[in-house]
Amino acid sequence: MEFQVPITIPALPQPISYGERLLLTGSCFTEHIGNSLKDWKFDLLQNPNGILFDAASVASSLVSYIEPKLYKEEDLVYFNELWQSWQHHSRFSNIDKEECLRGINASQQRAHEFLKKTDWLVITLGSAFSYRLKDGLPVANCHRAPAQTFTKHLMTIEEINEALDGCLYKLRYFKPDLRVIFTVSPVRHIRDGVVENNRSNGAAAGGGASSGGQVRPTLLFSCI
């Protein structure tokens, strides 16, 4: 009787070398990967927006690094006595509006410059659930705002594919030799229920697998 499922992960056709740069973005699992790579002294930048879970947020952030987008006062919201961005993790939140913008835009510029020279992009999708404001604007972080502020949407494989393909198309022209690895976080979001968690992971994996015609990414799924 086997109590474990043996999994064989094939080696990358072209291994990542110490001399190459990596940009990692996505869920909290991204930071586990990034911290391990840091321990091995790889040159990397991880989560310039902070932790992001869904494909729409990841794709939007990557496009903003290409531009690079300069955030302004109208991109911030003020509640709970903090200036915050719907597109960024709470580590950027600040009681001072100018400091909040300064931190966000410094990270944007750093990501833009790093992306110019990076060799690998590692995208970790954490969920297919997307949260949106009542006007339809997707948000990357809810900042513990009241639940009635948002609508919760389970992205379809087609929606995930569309978001990622649009992003990868722009990356193809910005950095033609960029290589991309997709992973899906093994973290279970049981708060949504086991069935919904599996639906979410399945959609994320399916959307990632069918994306990337523009840059021919290497696909590596870590999906439990």
Secondary structure, DSSP 8 states (H G I E B T S, - for coil): --SS--------SS---TTSEEEEEESHHHHHHHHHHHHTT-EEEE-TT----SHHHHHHHHHHHHTT----GGGEEEETTEEEETTS-GGG-BSSHHHHHHHHHHHHHHHHHHHHH-SEEEEEE--SEEEEETTS-EES--TT--GGGEEEEE--HHHHHHHHHHHHHHHHHH-TT-EEEEEE-----GGG-HHHHHHHHHHHHHHHHT--TTT--EE-----
